[in-house]
Amino acid sequence: MIRVLVVDDQELVRDGFRSILESHDDMDVVGEAADGAAAIVAVQRTKPDVVLLDVRMPIMDGLEAARRILALPDAPRILMLTTFDSDEYVYAALRAGASGFLLKDARRGQLVDAVRTVADGQSLLSPSITRRLVERFVLAGPLPGEVPDRLSQLSPREREVLLCIGEGLANGEIADKLFLSEATVKTHVNRLFGKLGLRDRVQAVVLAYECGLIRPGAGRT
């Protein structure tokens, strides 16, 4: 059973999500919250597997709530709810460790699939939309920190795997491209995640752009 917490400042939206999710036998909406501050309390009380978290809310917005929730022990997976006009907040949330994002006008099936995907430990990584977000905000200006220096910890093969992840390839596709077994690719992925302190593939995509492995709009460098 997937335990879901729904966080949105509009009651009708919360009711709609609850109705959709609870129509499936493998999902249970364990709580609701109308703002980010209440969401943090609800997470600690209900221990959800997945938090559906709206970006724009009163008192505390979804971005700050995501940061605080992800800092908790045994943090749940976070699926941000957004519209395209709040891209910058979603990008920041992805860098903070959110597992992905979903447009608020998504179809019922997309919502259910998204919750199952992130609950399974995967990232909701739509290659076209995620890359659009990353490219837009990497191009917007300099990023904090010395990201490229982090890559010195990686072996040449791990750098290749990171580049492939940045291109949106799944493990099986990386295996075919690099002439490796899928098990070997999985090992490389786990090792580079550990070395770079990455939570999942979304953060890996962001890092691949930020460090220059992939140039926005131009593919490989």
ZAMILUM-491826 format. One line per field, with one value per atom (N, C-alpha, C): z, y, x; chain; atom name; residue number from 1. Coordinates in pm, whole numbers. Atoms other than C-alpha are relative to their C-alpha. Example, Ala and Ser with C-alpha at 12.3 -4.5 7.8 and 13.67 -1.06 7.14 Angstrom:
zz	[0|780|0|-6|714|73]
yy	[-119|-450|120|-119|-106|109]
xx	[89|1230|90|-82|1367|-77]
kette	[A|A|A|A|A|A]
atom	[N|CA|C|N|CA|C]
nr	[1|1|1|2|2|2]
END
This chain:
zz	[0|0|0|8|-101|82|-87|168|-58|67|17|86|-64|173|-111|103|-42|59|-52|7|-110|94|-175|76|-74|-57|-45|48|-256|40|-49|-91|-114|112|-421|-69|60|-559|86|-90|-252|-9|10|-272|-131|129|-639|-2|-5|-582|89|-91|-290|-71|69|-498|-105|105|-785|60|-56|-570|75|-82|-336|-81|85|-631|-43|31|-662|129|-119|-422|64|-54|-379|58|-48|-257|116|-116|69|29|-35|125|152|-146|487|64|-57|525|-106|86|375|76|-61|437|-100|85|304|-17|15|337|38|-22|366|145|-142|741|54|-42|799|-61|66|552|79|-77|762|122|-118|1070|-42|46|870|-41|38|731|124|-122|1082|69|-66|1201|-79|79|911|-66|60|774|-140|136|405|-79|94|126|-104|104|-121|46|-27|-73|-133|113|-348|51|-61|-285|-101|88|-452|20|-8|-530|71|-51|-449|104|-111|-109|99|-102|174|117|-123|502|-32|45|358|-135|133|-10|-10|17|-149|-6|10|-217|138|-135|143|74|-65|263|-49|55|29|62|-60|163|142|-140|522|13|-5|456|-39|46|267|99|-103|563|118|-111|795|-14|8|886|-76|79|650|-77|74|431|-109|108|192|-134|134|-182|-23|23|-302|-149|136|-619|-2|3|-691|-99|87|-838|-48|50|-1066|-131|134|-1372|-62|64|-1630|46|-37|-1499|133|-123|-1179|-17|31|-1349|95|-80|-1140|136|-129|-819|-12|21|-962|-18|21|-1077|133|-131|-728|83|-74|-584|-48|53|-816|53|-55|-701|147|-143|-341|27|-18|-397|-25|35|-507|-111|95|-713|-137|129|-993|14|-5|-1084|-93|79|-1230|-23|29|-1404|63|-72|-1216|-92|91|-1529|-61|50|-1575|4|2|-1659|122|-117|-1389|-3|12|-1518|22|-19|-1522|148|-143|-1157|71|-64|-1051|-37|43|-1258|65|-61|-1118|145|-140|-758|12|-4|-826|-36|45|-1003|112|-105|-722|125|-115|-453|-19|31|-628|5|-12|-571|-128|125|-924|-5|19|-1053|-114|107|-1258|-94|84|-1534|-143|137|-1845|-76|63|-2073|-61|68|-2276|97|-90|-1992|103|-100|-1736|-61|63|-1981|-30|24|-2069|126|-128|-1703|28|-33|-1652|-93|95|-1969|26|-20|-1897|116|-119|-1552|11|9|-1619|-86|88|-1897|65|-59|-1667|70|-70|-1487|71|-68|-1284|116|-108|-1037|118|-118|-680|10|-27|-579|-119|103|-781|-42|37|-932|-76|76|-1187|85|-85|-907|58|-56|-779|-93|96|-1097|8|-11|-1011|81|-78|-776|-86|84|-1067|-91|100|-1284|-138|136|-1662|-38|34|-1694|74|-76|-1417|-60|67|-1599|-125|118|-1914|38|-46|-1721|43|-40|-1568|-121|121|-1912|-62|58|-2034|82|-84|-1736|-31|34|-1820|-132|128|-2169|11|-21|-2016|-27|31|-2083|125|-107|-1866|5|-16|-1740|-118|113|-2021|-124|116|-2282|17|-26|-2115|-26|21|-2119|-148|145|-2493|-59|58|-2565|35|-47|-2360|-6|14|-2435|135|-134|-2070|34|-49|-1881|81|-77|-1713|147|-140|-1375|24|-13|-1435|-1|4|-1527|134|-129|-1209|108|-97|-1008|-16|25|-1174|47|-42|-1112|151|-147|-743|54|-46|-704|-24|26|-872|83|-89|-674|139|-132|-355|6|2|-454|-8|23|-561|96|-95|-283|-67|75|-531|55|-49|-425|-108|108|-765|-135|136|-1142|-34|26|-1138|38|-43|-938|-91|91|-1172|-130|122|-1476|24|-34|-1306|6|-14|-1217|-134|131|-1569|-80|67|-1705|71|-75|-1426|-15|6|-1458|-143|138|-1837|-77|77|-1933|-118|106|-2136|-12|23|-2291|-40|33|-2295|-147|138|-2639|-99|93|-2782|21|-23|-2640|68|-67|-2548|-17|15|-2479|-11]
yy	[-120|0|125|-125|342|106|-102|603|138|-128|948|114|-123|1293|103|-98|1557|140|-135|1918|103|-104|2200|97|-97|2522|5|2|2452|-132|120|2212|-85|76|2114|-83|74|2013|-121|111|1803|-109|98|1637|-79|67|1560|-103|94|1402|-120|110|1199|-98|85|1069|-86|74|968|-110|94|800|-114|103|616|-90|93|462|-118|109|237|-75|83|-53|11|-4|7|137|-134|367|40|-49|528|142|-139|904|12|4|925|137|-134|1301|107|-117|1645|118|-124|1987|112|-114|2334|97|-86|2492|-78|71|2399|-31|21|2441|-117|110|2212|-132|122|1965|-66|56|1924|-74|65|1845|-128|117|1607|-114|103|1422|-74|62|1362|-84|72|1245|-124|107|1026|-94|82|892|-50|42|891|-52|43|723|107|-103|1001|123|-127|1369|69|-85|1546|143|-130|1900|113|-115|2214|100|-96|2480|129|-132|2796|-14|9|2806|112|-103|3057|-55|30|3062|-53|53|2841|-66|57|2759|-142|139|2414|-22|16|2472|-8|3|2555|-124|121|2274|-123|114|2031|-11|2|2132|-55|42|2080|-145|138|1755|-95|87|1609|-8|3|1692|-87|84|1474|-141|141|1121|-80|84|862|85|-92|1139|-72|59|1049|51|-51|1091|119|-120|1428|17|-25|1488|140|-138|1858|17|-33|1988|144|-132|2285|31|-43|2483|55|-44|2597|137|-134|2952|3|5|2835|-90|85|2656|18|-25|2826|-67|65|2684|-151|143|2334|-35|25|2355|-2|-5|2454|-123|118|2169|-126|115|1917|-2|-7|2038|-38|31|1999|-148|142|1636|-52|49|1620|-104|111|1308|31|-36|1489|100|-97|1710|-45|36|1680|126|-115|1940|-21|12|2013|-32|38|1957|-138|135|1605|-86|91|1328|-92|88|1088|-110|109|806|45|-53|1026|22|-21|1117|-132|131|755|-60|54|645|74|-79|930|-40|39|835|-138|135|470|3|-8|565|47|-52|775|-87|90|535|-120|114|264|38|-43|467|58|-56|600|149|-142|955|19|-33|1107|93|-74|1215|1|-18|1331|69|-58|1387|138|-129|1674|113|-108|1874|24|-17|1809|70|-66|1905|145|-139|2218|83|-70|2316|23|-9|2241|98|-89|2414|146|-138|2724|65|-64|2781|-14|2|2668|117|-111|2926|136|-127|3191|73|-67|3260|-98|88|3123|-73|82|2847|0|-5|2836|-121|112|2625|-32|43|2452|-140|130|2170|-86|87|2052|-72|63|1978|-132|123|1708|-118|109|1508|-66|61|1445|-128|123|1173|-119|106|975|-62|67|717|43|-34|775|-69|71|509|59|-62|668|133|-126|1000|-26|36|831|-35|40|683|123|-123|1021|79|-70|1177|-64|70|910|26|-32|970|141|-138|1340|10|2|1253|-67|59|1080|-149|143|720|-85|97|432|-95|89|167|-95|91|-74|68|-76|195|36|-29|291|-125|126|-76|-25|20|-99|99|-105|227|-20|14|148|-144|141|-227|-63|55|-321|-81|66|-549|100|-91|-382|-1|9|-508|87|-83|-336|148|-140|-12|39|-30|-31|22|-17|-72|137|-131|233|113|-103|435|15|-6|345|62|-54|427|150|-144|766|79|-67|854|17|-7|772|101|-92|968|146|-137|1275|44|-34|1261|28|-20|1234|-91|78|1117|-90|77|1002|57|-36|1045|145|-141|1385|88|-80|1531|-25|31|1353|78|-79|1522|146|-139|1861|19|-12|1801|-10|17|1684|130|-129|2019|104|-103|2228|-12|17|2076|5|-15|2109|-129|124|1742|8|-24|1840|149|-142|2183|25|-26|2326|28|-20|2296|-61|50|2123|-145|140|1771|-14|29|1633|113|-88|1842|-88]
xx	[84|0|87|-75|136|-72|56|76|32|-17|20|-52|43|2|-23|35|-174|9|-22|-62|-32|42|-242|-90|80|-404|-145|138|-722|-67|68|-964|-54|55|-1125|108|-111|-785|35|-32|-709|-106|109|-1050|9|-11|-996|110|-112|-657|-32|37|-788|-94|97|-1078|68|-70|-850|87|-96|-586|-68|63|-819|-94|75|-1003|86|-92|-697|35|-17|-648|138|-136|-274|35|-29|-307|-92|75|-415|44|-31|-432|-8|-7|-317|-17|18|-355|1|1|-393|59|-46|-239|-22|32|-315|116|-118|31|124|-125|396|30|-28|423|-84|86|126|45|-47|276|112|-112|590|-52|61|382|-71|75|164|93|-97|467|50|-49|599|-106|109|257|-43|60|146|100|-106|479|-39|39|376|120|-104|570|24|-7|494|-78|69|404|-27|38|212|2|-26|331|-14|19|200|114|-110|458|-42|40|264|-109|95|94|29|-22|48|83|-75|248|139|-128|525|-21|22|561|55|-39|624|149|-145|992|64|-57|1079|-46|51|856|76|-73|1033|138|-134|1374|-5|7|1265|-45|47|1081|112|-108|1377|116|-104|1601|-39|46|1391|56|-42|1505|-105|92|1354|-100|87|1217|-79|79|936|48|-24|958|-95|81|830|-27|44|633|-61|45|594|-114|113|269|18|-33|310|-71|36|218|128|-123|473|47|-42|470|75|-79|643|122|-114|932|118|-120|1199|-7|16|1058|20|-15|1044|147|-143|1405|74|-63|1514|-38|45|1308|72|-73|1474|142|-136|1815|0|7|1700|-25|20|1608|-140|134|1245|13|-10|1177|-57|54|1003|-112|108|713|-110|117|367|-81|85|157|-137|128|-165|-117|106|-370|24|-27|-231|-126|114|-474|3|12|-596|105|-96|-379|143|-135|-70|30|-18|-121|29|-17|-155|135|-128|145|116|-107|354|22|-13|281|64|-58|362|149|-139|684|92|-88|828|-5|9|701|91|-85|902|148|-139|1217|58|-47|1239|-30|24|1237|-99|92|961|74|-91|1191|-51|46|1014|112|-120|1315|-21|18|1166|-25|36|1014|110|-105|1287|120|-114|1560|-32|39|1364|21|-18|1360|148|-142|1729|70|-68|1842|-35|44|1637|73|-56|1782|150|-145|2137|47|-36|2144|-24|41|1999|113|-108|2324|91|-93|2616|-66|54|2539|95|-85|2668|91|-88|2962|91|-93|3234|-37|54|3033|98|-90|3294|103|-100|3542|-50|56|3307|24|-15|3359|136|-133|3724|-4|14|3598|-39|53|3457|105|-83|3630|-48|45|3620|-131|123|3349|-119|109|3140|-41|32|3163|-84|79|3035|-143|133|2745|-80|68|2662|-46|39|2659|-124|115|2418|-127|115|2190|-49|36|2199|-74|69|2081|-137|131|1779|-9|0|1885|-25|21|1762|119|-115|2004|18|-11|1922|54|-49|1984|147|-141|2312|84|-72|2418|24|-15|2353|99|-85|2531|147|-139|2844|50|-38|2849|34|-14|2808|-124|120|2573|-82|84|2278|38|-43|2402|123|-120|2738|-36|46|2562|-60|62|2357|105|-110|2678|65|-61|2832|-92|96|2515|1|1|2509|128|-128|2878|9|-11|2857|-100|93|2547|61|-63|2735|113|-113|3045|-45|45|2848|-110|105|2587|-133|124|2300|-109|114|1955|-57|62|1830|40|-38|1844|-35|33|1674|118|-115|1962|120|-111|2205|-13|23|2048|37|-31|2070|152|-146|2436|70|-63|2523|-3|7|2404|86|-71|2553|152|-145|2898|53|-44|2906|17|-5|2891|-96|97|2586|-22|18|2561|-144|140|2207|-22|35|2059|96|-102|2365|38|-35|2377|133|-128|2719|99|-116|3025|123]
kette	[A|A|A|A|A|A|A|A|A|A|A|A|A|A|A|A|A|A|A|A|A|A|A|A|A|A|A|A|A|A|A|A|A|A|A|A|A|A|A|A|A|A|A|A|A|A|A|A|A|A|A|A|A|A|A|A|A|A|A|A|A|A|A|A|A|A|A|A|A|A|A|A|A|A|A|A|A|A|A|A|A|A|A|A|A|A|A|A|A|A|A|A|A|A|A|A|A|A|A|A|A|A|A|A|A|A|A|A|A|A|A|A|A|A|A|A|A|A|A|A|A|A|A|A|A|A|A|A|A|A|A|A|A|A|A|A|A|A|A|A|A|A|A|A|A|A|A|A|A|A|A|A|A|A|A|A|A|A|A|A|A|A|A|A|A|A|A|A|A|A|A|A|A|A|A|A|A|A|A|A|A|A|A|A|A|A|A|A|A|A|A|A|A|A|A|A|A|A|A|A|A|A|A|A|A|A|A|A|A|A|A|A|A|A|A|A|A|A|A|A|A|A|A|A|A|A|A|A|A|A|A|A|A|A|A|A|A|A|A|A|A|A|A|A|A|A|A|A|A|A|A|A|A|A|A|A|A|A|A|A|A|A|A|A|A|A|A|A|A|A|A|A|A|A|A|A|A|A|A|A|A|A|A|A|A|A|A|A|A|A|A|A|A|A|A|A|A|A|A|A|A|A|A|A|A|A|A|A|A|A|A|A|A|A|A|A|A|A|A|A|A|A|A|A|A|A|A|A|A|A|A|A|A|A|A|A|A|A|A|A|A|A|A|A|A|A|A|A|A|A|A|A|A|A|A|A|A|A|A|A|A|A|A|A|A|A|A|A|A|A|A|A|A|A|A|A|A|A|A|A|A|A|A|A|A|A|A|A|A|A|A|A|A|A|A|A|A|A|A|A|A|A|A|A|A|A|A|A|A|A|A|A|A|A|A|A|A|A|A|A|A|A|A|A|A|A|A|A|A|A|A|A|A|A|A|A|A|A|A|A|A|A|A|A|A|A|A|A|A|A|A|A|A|A|A|A|A|A|A|A|A|A|A|A|A|A|A|A|A|A|A|A|A|A|A|A|A|A|A|A|A|A|A|A|A|A|A|A|A|A|A|A|A|A|A|A|A|A|A|A|A|A|A|A|A|A|A|A|A|A|A|A|A|A|A|A|A|A|A|A|A|A|A|A|A|A|A|A|A|A|A|A|A|A|A|A|A|A|A|A|A|A|A|A|A|A|A|A|A|A|A|A|A|A|A|A|A|A|A|A|A|A|A|A|A|A|A|A|A|A|A|A|A|A|A|A|A|A|A|A|A|A|A|A|A|A|A|A|A|A|A|A|A|A|A|A|A|A|A|A|A|A|A|A|A|A|A|A|A|A|A|A|A|A|A|A|A|A|A|A|A|A|A|A|A|A|A|A|A|A|A|A|A|A|A|A|A|A|A|A|A|A|A|A|A|A|A|A|A|A|A|A|A|A|A|A|A|A|A|A|A|A|A]
atom	[N|CA|C|N|CA|C|N|CA|C|N|CA|C|N|CA|C|N|CA|C|N|CA|C|N|CA|C|N|CA|C|N|CA|C|N|CA|C|N|CA|C|N|CA|C|N|CA|C|N|CA|C|N|CA|C|N|CA|C|N|CA|C|N|CA|C|N|CA|C|N|CA|C|N|CA|C|N|CA|C|N|CA|C|N|CA|C|N|CA|C|N|CA|C|N|CA|C|N|CA|C|N|CA|C|N|CA|C|N|CA|C|N|CA|C|N|CA|C|N|CA|C|N|CA|C|N|CA|C|N|CA|C|N|CA|C|N|CA|C|N|CA|C|N|CA|C|N|CA|C|N|CA|C|N|CA|C|N|CA|C|N|CA|C|N|CA|C|N|CA|C|N|CA|C|N|CA|C|N|CA|C|N|CA|C|N|CA|C|N|CA|C|N|CA|C|N|CA|C|N|CA|C|N|CA|C|N|CA|C|N|CA|C|N|CA|C|N|CA|C|N|CA|C|N|CA|C|N|CA|C|N|CA|C|N|CA|C|N|CA|C|N|CA|C|N|CA|C|N|CA|C|N|CA|C|N|CA|C|N|CA|C|N|CA|C|N|CA|C|N|CA|C|N|CA|C|N|CA|C|N|CA|C|N|CA|C|N|CA|C|N|CA|C|N|CA|C|N|CA|C|N|CA|C|N|CA|C|N|CA|C|N|CA|C|N|CA|C|N|CA|C|N|CA|C|N|CA|C|N|CA|C|N|CA|C|N|CA|C|N|CA|C|N|CA|C|N|CA|C|N|CA|C|N|CA|C|N|CA|C|N|CA|C|N|CA|C|N|CA|C|N|CA|C|N|CA|C|N|CA|C|N|CA|C|N|CA|C|N|CA|C|N|CA|C|N|CA|C|N|CA|C|N|CA|C|N|CA|C|N|CA|C|N|CA|C|N|CA|C|N|CA|C|N|CA|C|N|CA|C|N|CA|C|N|CA|C|N|CA|C|N|CA|C|N|CA|C|N|CA|C|N|CA|C|N|CA|C|N|CA|C|N|CA|C|N|CA|C|N|CA|C|N|CA|C|N|CA|C|N|CA|C|N|CA|C|N|CA|C|N|CA|C|N|CA|C|N|CA|C|N|CA|C|N|CA|C|N|CA|C|N|CA|C|N|CA|C|N|CA|C|N|CA|C|N|CA|C|N|CA|C|N|CA|C|N|CA|C|N|CA|C|N|CA|C|N|CA|C|N|CA|C|N|CA|C|N|CA|C|N|CA|C|N|CA|C|N|CA|C|N|CA|C|N|CA|C|N|CA|C|N|CA|C|N|CA|C|N|CA|C|N|CA|C|N|CA|C|N|CA|C|N|CA|C|N|CA|C|N|CA|C|N|CA|C|N|CA|C|N|CA|C|N|CA|C|N|CA|C|N|CA|C|N|CA|C|N|CA|C|N|CA|C|N|CA|C|N|CA|C|N|CA|C|N|CA|C|N|CA|C|N|CA|C|N|CA|C|N|CA|C|N|CA|C|N|CA|C|N|CA|C|N|CA|C|N|CA|C|N|CA|C|N|CA|C|N|CA|C|N|CA|C|N|CA|C|N|CA|C|N|CA|C|N|CA|C|N|CA|C|N|CA|C|N|CA|C|N|CA|C|N|CA|C|N|CA|C|N|CA|C|N|CA|C|N|CA|C|N|CA|C|N|CA|C|N|CA|C|N|CA|C|N|CA|C|N|CA|C|N|CA|C]
nr	[1|1|1|2|2|2|3|3|3|4|4|4|5|5|5|6|6|6|7|7|7|8|8|8|9|9|9|10|10|10|11|11|11|12|12|12|13|13|13|14|14|14|15|15|15|16|16|16|17|17|17|18|18|18|19|19|19|20|20|20|21|21|21|22|22|22|23|23|23|24|24|24|25|25|25|26|26|26|27|27|27|28|28|28|29|29|29|30|30|30|31|31|31|32|32|32|33|33|33|34|34|34|35|35|35|36|36|36|37|37|37|38|38|38|39|39|39|40|40|40|41|41|41|42|42|42|43|43|43|44|44|44|45|45|45|46|46|46|47|47|47|48|48|48|49|49|49|50|50|50|51|51|51|52|52|52|53|53|53|54|54|54|55|55|55|56|56|56|57|57|57|58|58|58|59|59|59|60|60|60|61|61|61|62|62|62|63|63|63|64|64|64|65|65|65|66|66|66|67|67|67|68|68|68|69|69|69|70|70|70|71|71|71|72|72|72|73|73|73|74|74|74|75|75|75|76|76|76|77|77|77|78|78|78|79|79|79|80|80|80|81|81|81|82|82|82|83|83|83|84|84|84|85|85|85|86|86|86|87|87|87|88|88|88|89|89|89|90|90|90|91|91|91|92|92|92|93|93|93|94|94|94|95|95|95|96|96|96|97|97|97|98|98|98|99|99|99|100|100|100|101|101|101|102|102|102|103|103|103|104|104|104|105|105|105|106|106|106|107|107|107|108|108|108|109|109|109|110|110|110|111|111|111|112|112|112|113|113|113|114|114|114|115|115|115|116|116|116|117|117|117|118|118|118|119|119|119|120|120|120|121|121|121|122|122|122|123|123|123|124|124|124|125|125|125|126|126|126|127|127|127|128|128|128|129|129|129|130|130|130|131|131|131|132|132|132|133|133|133|134|134|134|135|135|135|136|136|136|137|137|137|138|138|138|139|139|139|140|140|140|141|141|141|142|142|142|143|143|143|144|144|144|145|145|145|146|146|146|147|147|147|148|148|148|149|149|149|150|150|150|151|151|151|152|152|152|153|153|153|154|154|154|155|155|155|156|156|156|157|157|157|158|158|158|159|159|159|160|160|160|161|161|161|162|162|162|163|163|163|164|164|164|165|165|165|166|166|166|167|167|167|168|168|168|169|169|169|170|170|170|171|171|171|172|172|172|173|173|173|174|174|174|175|175|175|176|176|176|177|177|177|178|178|178|179|179|179|180|180|180|181|181|181|182|182|182|183|183|183|184|184|184|185|185|185|186|186|186|187|187|187|188|188|188|189|189|189|190|190|190|191|191|191|192|192|192|193|193|193|194|194|194|195|195|195|196|196|196|197|197|197|198|198|198|199|199|199|200|200|200|201|201|201|202|202|202|203|203|203|204|204|204|205|205|205|206|206|206|207|207|207|208|208|208|209|209|209|210|210|210|211|211|211|212|212|212|213|213|213|214|214|214|215|215|215|216|216|216|217|217|217|218|218|218|219|219|219|220|220|220|221|221|221]
END
